[in-house]
Amino acid sequence: MASMNRVDTGAVFKHPVHCFGCHEVFYFTLREIAGAQKLACPQCDSDINLADRAYESLIIWAKDTIAVIDQIQNSPPCRALQVVV
C-alpha cells in the first residue's frame, strides 16, 4: 500500500486581510492569520494589528477553520481515498 502525503491546507489556503495603513488587501495563510498578533504589510511595512476589533470575526473564523483542518488531517484517511499499488 502506498503512503499518502498530506498537505497542510492551513498553510496553503489564504484569505484576504485589509491593511489600514495603505488601504490595500493582501492574502495571508490561515495559519498566519490564526497564529499572529500582527502581520507585516508587504506594501507599506506597517503592522496589521490583528488584535484590533475590526479583525475579530476574521480571527475567530480562521481559528475555527484551522481547528477543523487539524481535526480532519489528524484523523485516519478514508479507505476510499487510499491508493492501492
C-alpha atoms as an extended CHARMM CRD file, in Angstrom:
* protein
*
        85  EXT
         1         1  MET       CA              0.0000000000        0.0000000000        0.0000000000  PROA      1               0.0000000000
         2         2  ALA       CA              1.3660000000        3.4030000000       -0.9350000000  PROA      2               0.0000000000
         3         3  SER       CA              1.6620000000        6.1310000000        1.6520000000  PROA      3               0.0000000000
         4         4  MET       CA             -0.3060000000        9.3250000000        1.2510000000  PROA      4               0.0000000000
         5         5  ASN       CA              1.3930000000       12.6970000000        1.5210000000  PROA      5               0.0000000000
         6         6  ARG       CA             -0.6950000000       15.1480000000        3.4550000000  PROA      6               0.0000000000
         7         7  VAL       CA             -0.7020000000       18.8280000000        2.6620000000  PROA      7               0.0000000000
         8         8  ASP       CA             -1.1940000000       21.3060000000        5.4900000000  PROA      8               0.0000000000
         9         9  THR       CA             -4.1150000000       23.1690000000        3.9740000000  PROA      9               0.0000000000
        10        10  GLY       CA             -3.9830000000       25.7580000000        6.7480000000  PROA      10              0.0000000000
        11        11  ALA       CA             -0.5450000000       26.7360000000        5.4970000000  PROA      11              0.0000000000
        12        12  VAL       CA             -1.7010000000       26.7480000000        1.8680000000  PROA      12              0.0000000000
        13        13  PHE       CA             -5.1730000000       28.3190000000        1.8980000000  PROA      13              0.0000000000
        14        14  LYS       CA             -5.0840000000       32.0920000000        2.0080000000  PROA      14              0.0000000000
        15        15  HSD       CA             -7.6000000000       34.7490000000        2.9720000000  PROA      15              0.0000000000
        16        16  PRO       CA             -7.6020000000       38.4820000000        2.2530000000  PROA      16              0.0000000000
        17        17  VAL       CA             -6.6540000000       40.8930000000        5.0350000000  PROA      17              0.0000000000
        18        18  HSD       CA             -7.1420000000       44.6490000000        4.7200000000  PROA      18              0.0000000000
        19        19  CYS       CA             -4.2530000000       46.9470000000        5.6700000000  PROA      19              0.0000000000
        20        20  PHE       CA             -5.4980000000       50.2050000000        7.1660000000  PROA      20              0.0000000000
        21        21  GLY       CA             -2.0850000000       51.8120000000        6.5430000000  PROA      21              0.0000000000
        22        22  CYS       CA             -2.1550000000       51.6830000000        2.7320000000  PROA      22              0.0000000000
        23        23  HSD       CA             -5.8050000000       50.6390000000        2.2860000000  PROA      23              0.0000000000
        24        24  GLU       CA             -4.8650000000       47.6020000000        0.2160000000  PROA      24              0.0000000000
        25        25  VAL       CA             -5.8500000000       43.9630000000        0.6240000000  PROA      25              0.0000000000
        26        26  PHE       CA             -3.2290000000       41.2320000000        0.8920000000  PROA      26              0.0000000000
        27        27  TYR       CA             -3.5310000000       37.4720000000        1.1950000000  PROA      27              0.0000000000
        28        28  PHE       CA             -2.1210000000       35.6020000000        4.1900000000  PROA      28              0.0000000000
        29        29  THR       CA             -2.3640000000       31.9080000000        5.0560000000  PROA      29              0.0000000000
        30        30  LEU       CA             -4.9650000000       30.8010000000        7.5670000000  PROA      30              0.0000000000
        31        31  ARG       CA             -2.2030000000       29.7140000000        9.9600000000  PROA      31              0.0000000000
        32        32  GLU       CA             -0.5660000000       33.1460000000        9.7370000000  PROA      32              0.0000000000
        33        33  ILE       CA             -3.8840000000       34.8500000000       10.4800000000  PROA      33              0.0000000000
        34        34  ALA       CA             -4.8480000000       32.4880000000       13.3100000000  PROA      34              0.0000000000
        35        35  GLY       CA             -1.4280000000       32.4760000000       14.9720000000  PROA      35              0.0000000000
        36        36  ALA       CA             -0.2400000000       36.0670000000       14.8180000000  PROA      36              0.0000000000
        37        37  GLN       CA             -0.9830000000       39.2010000000       16.7980000000  PROA      37              0.0000000000
        38        38  LYS       CA              0.3300000000       41.3230000000       13.9360000000  PROA      38              0.0000000000
        39        39  LEU       CA              1.0910000000       40.8240000000       10.2720000000  PROA      39              0.0000000000
        40        40  ALA       CA              3.5500000000       42.9190000000        8.2950000000  PROA      40              0.0000000000
        41        41  CYS       CA              2.0270000000       44.6790000000        5.3140000000  PROA      41              0.0000000000
        42        42  PRO       CA              4.0910000000       43.7290000000        2.2580000000  PROA      42              0.0000000000
        43        43  GLN       CA              3.4790000000       47.1110000000        0.6490000000  PROA      43              0.0000000000
        44        44  CYS       CA              3.7690000000       49.8140000000        3.3130000000  PROA      44              0.0000000000
        45        45  ASP       CA              5.6010000000       47.8180000000        6.0490000000  PROA      45              0.0000000000
        46        46  SER       CA              3.0750000000       48.8990000000        8.6630000000  PROA      46              0.0000000000
        47        47  ASP       CA              1.7840000000       46.4050000000       11.2020000000  PROA      47              0.0000000000
        48        48  ILE       CA             -1.6260000000       44.9180000000       10.5380000000  PROA      48              0.0000000000
        49        49  ASN       CA             -2.7800000000       44.6680000000       14.1470000000  PROA      49              0.0000000000
        50        50  LEU       CA             -4.9680000000       41.5700000000       14.2910000000  PROA      50              0.0000000000
        51        51  ALA       CA             -5.8910000000       42.4040000000       17.8940000000  PROA      51              0.0000000000
        52        52  ASP       CA             -7.9540000000       45.2990000000       16.5060000000  PROA      52              0.0000000000
        53        53  ARG       CA            -11.7010000000       44.6830000000       16.8180000000  PROA      53              0.0000000000
        54        54  ALA       CA            -12.0390000000       45.1410000000       13.0620000000  PROA      54              0.0000000000
        55        55  TYR       CA            -10.3650000000       41.7330000000       12.6370000000  PROA      55              0.0000000000
        56        56  GLU       CA            -12.1950000000       39.9260000000       15.4520000000  PROA      56              0.0000000000
        57        57  SER       CA            -14.5670000000       37.9130000000       13.2420000000  PROA      57              0.0000000000
        58        58  LEU       CA            -11.7300000000       37.0440000000       10.8390000000  PROA      58              0.0000000000
        59        59  ILE       CA             -9.5720000000       35.7130000000       13.6950000000  PROA      59              0.0000000000
        60        60  ILE       CA            -12.4260000000       33.6320000000       15.1110000000  PROA      60              0.0000000000
        61        61  TRP       CA            -13.2050000000       32.2230000000       11.6610000000  PROA      61              0.0000000000
        62        62  ALA       CA             -9.5290000000       31.4490000000       10.9240000000  PROA      62              0.0000000000
        63        63  LYS       CA             -9.0200000000       29.6900000000       14.2830000000  PROA      63              0.0000000000
        64        64  ASP       CA            -12.2240000000       27.6670000000       13.8720000000  PROA      64              0.0000000000
        65        65  THR       CA            -11.2400000000       26.7090000000       10.3240000000  PROA      65              0.0000000000
        66        66  ILE       CA             -7.7460000000       25.6680000000       11.4390000000  PROA      66              0.0000000000
        67        67  ALA       CA             -9.2790000000       23.5360000000       14.2080000000  PROA      67              0.0000000000
        68        68  VAL       CA            -11.4360000000       21.6950000000       11.6550000000  PROA      68              0.0000000000
        69        69  ILE       CA             -8.4960000000       21.2760000000        9.2590000000  PROA      69              0.0000000000
        70        70  ASP       CA             -6.3170000000       19.8830000000       12.0620000000  PROA      70              0.0000000000
        71        71  GLN       CA             -9.0600000000       17.5300000000       13.1950000000  PROA      71              0.0000000000
        72        72  ILE       CA             -9.5170000000       16.1690000000        9.6740000000  PROA      72              0.0000000000
        73        73  GLN       CA             -5.7860000000       15.9280000000        8.9840000000  PROA      73              0.0000000000
        74        74  ASN       CA             -5.1500000000       14.0930000000       12.2570000000  PROA      74              0.0000000000
        75        75  SER       CA             -7.8520000000       11.5130000000       11.6090000000  PROA      75              0.0000000000
        76        76  PRO       CA             -7.0650000000        8.3300000000        9.6980000000  PROA      76              0.0000000000
        77        77  PRO       CA             -7.5660000000        8.6480000000        5.9310000000  PROA      77              0.0000000000
        78        78  CYS       CA            -10.7690000000        7.3550000000        4.4490000000  PROA      78              0.0000000000
        79        79  ARG       CA            -10.3010000000        3.9470000000        2.8770000000  PROA      79              0.0000000000
        80        80  ALA       CA            -11.9360000000        5.2210000000       -0.3020000000  PROA      80              0.0000000000
        81        81  LEU       CA             -9.1030000000        7.7590000000       -0.6400000000  PROA      81              0.0000000000
        82        82  GLN       CA             -6.2890000000        5.2610000000       -0.1400000000  PROA      82              0.0000000000
        83        83  VAL       CA             -4.3610000000        4.3840000000       -3.2520000000  PROA      83              0.0000000000
        84        84  VAL       CA             -3.7550000000        0.7000000000       -3.8330000000  PROA      84              0.0000000000
        85        85  VAL       CA             -0.5000000000       -0.1260000000       -5.6090000000  PROA      85              0.0000000000
